[in-house]
Amino acid sequence: MKILGIESSCDETAVAVLEVKNGKPKVLSNIISSQVKLHAKFGGVVPNLAAREHVKNIERVFRAALKKAEIKNFDKEIDLIAVTRGPGLAPALLVGITFAKTLAWKYDKPLIGVNHLEGHVYSNWLNDNFKPKTVKFPILHLIVSGGHTELVIMKGHGKYELLGETLDDAVGEAFDKAARLLGLGYPGGPAVAARAAKLKMKNEKLKIEFPRPMNNSKDLNFSYSGLKTAVLYKIRDLQNSGIKMDNDVINEVCYEFQKAAVEVLIKKTLKAAKEYKVDSIMLSGGVSANTLLRTEFKKMAEENGLRYSRPSLEYTGDNAAMIAMAGYYNKLKAKSSKRKTTWGSVEMDANLGFN
């Protein structure tokens, strides 16, 4: 089966072609057109501007994906179309969905609407060394991105239970806001991580320490608004003390902020793994590209005898290959559930979550 994946939930216009043989996926193409530079001057994504860029780019990206995958006859070679239907920015989602519906109608192809978060879950299936047939459920997933911070139990394909989520800012959003306070630009995650990596030695006189919000709460929820505010107050206190916010000070603030943010993610994941007695955990989402998080996630898993997986770096951010992968398993489920897969069956839901 060859699946065309389409992703336009935020500021990446992405199209991919995925081939699945005997359950083993092979990415034939995964083309992404990013709008990061366009939105950087606004300090974040502007929904209507993002939608306009999707309209400009989607056909070009589509043709590039087909060319790289060596698809010469769409009608005969593509078996399924999968598109992100939510969650995300409504104006942006509508562009991808409309494009996918048009293709499905024109070529009479089955169409599957995919939960963007489920796409991130299945990004782990795209690793070269991943063996789908060896997967054992339940699996605990930590999904971390600019808009989401969630712990989810995957009981089987298409079967999820939300265990915990952020009560305010997502961890990726907190990285963005901390970076903005420090004048590091957008997107904040890579900028903060890069500066944190440059710290050579801590200056104990600065006393830079940040709280671990909800680290000891009995539930599995997260909160990052307070951590962001703590950065704001620390910058103010340092400046009021006559300390110049030079590179060394900024590096240390980034180091301590990143350390606090990651520590909560790791502790909550381990707590959930023990509470629900799982032996497999997975990491996904844009923030899963963070080196410290990847390192600590692996360390935590190995120290506690847990099987773990994390997506290849190329599949951590928003991409269409993961949507195609999720679409494949959704299509298998649709066969048994009699779920409609016609071009008119997909509806946009900007607030879609795990049911």
C-alpha positions, 0 to 999 in steps of 0.5 A: 500500500502506498499512502499520501500524507498531508500535514498543515496544522500549523506552520509547516506545509508537508506532503509525504509518500509512504509505502507499507509492505507486510506492516513495514513502512518505507518513507519514499518522500517527506517534503516540508516547507517551513514558515519559521522565518516568516513568523519569526518577526511576530514571535509566533505563528499568525494563523491567517498568515500561515493559511495563506502560505499553505495555499501558496505552497501546498501544490508545489510541495505535493508535486515535489513529494510525488517526484521524489517518490517517483510516482508517475501515475497518481491514480494507479500508484496511490492507494490511500490519502491521509490528512491531518484534521486536527488539532491545530490552527483552523485556517491552516488545517482547512487548506490541507483538508480541502486539498486532500478532499479534492484529490480524493474526489478527483481520483476516487481514493479513500480518505482518512482524517488523522489526529495530529497527536496520533501522528506524533505517536506513530512517528516512532514507527518510522525509525529504521530499526523499529519493528512493528510486529514486535510492538507490545501494548500498552505503551506509555507516550510522552508527547511534547511540542509547542502546543501539547504536553501530554501523557497518553496510554496506547492500549492498541492501535487507535485505543488511547487514554489520556493520563495527564496534560498541561494545565496552562502552557505546553513545554514547547510554548514555555521554551518559546516564551523564555527565549523571547524574554532573553531576546533569543528569537523564535523558535525558542526551543533550539535557541535555548538548547543551543545557549544552554550547551554553551555554559562552561561553568556555573556562577554560584553567586548568581543563584539561578535556580528555577521551580519544578512546577507540579513535580510532586503533585499526586496527578500526572498533569503539568504546568509550565506557566509558573516556570516561564514567570520565574524566568521573567522575575529572575531576569528582573532581579538580576538586572535590578542587582546591577548584573548585566545580561551578557552571554554567560548569564543568558547561557546559565539562565537557559541551562537552568530553565531547560534542566527544570523543564526536562526534569518534570517531564522525566519524573512524571513519565516515570511516575506514570510508567510505575503507576500503570505498570507499563514496560514500554515508553515512547517519546514524540513531538517537536520538543523530543528533538531536545538533546537533554530530553532525549538523553534523560529519557533514555537514561531513565528508561534503561535505569528502570528496565523499560523498553523505549523509543524516540523518533529519528530527529527528522520526524520529531517536528510536524511532518506528513510521513507520520500522518501517512503512518497513522493513516495506514493504521486508521485505514486498517481499523476502518475496515473492521469498524465500517468507518467511512473513508469517502472524500466527504467524510473528513471534518476539521476539528481544531480542538481534537484530542484523544477520546 
